[in-house]
Amino acid sequence: MSVPGGSEPTVLEAALRRFSGAVDALEAAIERRLEVERQEAALAQQLHVLGADRSRLADALDGAQARADRLENANDEVSRRLGSAMETIRAVLAAHER
């Protein structure tokens, strides 16, 4: 059924073009949203990896600090013992010189 003057196909064609444009815009919006979701998932994974690295590094730092504390205590003990040994040697040398 055609309206005299041939306006119906033109109106229909225009409506189909608008509909097609709307579908294209919707598909583009969906694709952008999916890309955002993919990026969010990638960022969440990176955040998880960084958190695990932080925990591992914190544990390593705690271990290194404990080792440094033990070495410092051992150094203090060795220093004390060397001082005592030096005093003993001086006392022996002084007694021997008399």
C-alpha positions, 0 to 999 in steps of 0.5 A: 500500500503506497500513499500517493506521491510516494512518501511512504517508502521515504518515511519507511526508509528514514525510519529504518535508517534511524533504527539502524543508527540506533542499533549501531549506537547501542552496539557501540555502547555495549562494546565500550561497556564490555571494554570498561569491564575488561579493563576493570577486571585487569585492574582488579587482577593487578591490584590482587598481584600487588597486594600479594607482592606487598605481603611477600615483601613485608614478610621478607622485610620482617625476616631481614629486620629480625636477622639484622637484630640478631646480627646486631646482638651478636656483634655487641656480644663479640665486641664485649667479649673482645673487650674482656679478652683485651683486658685479660691480655693486658692484665697478663702482660702487666703481671708478666712485666713486673 
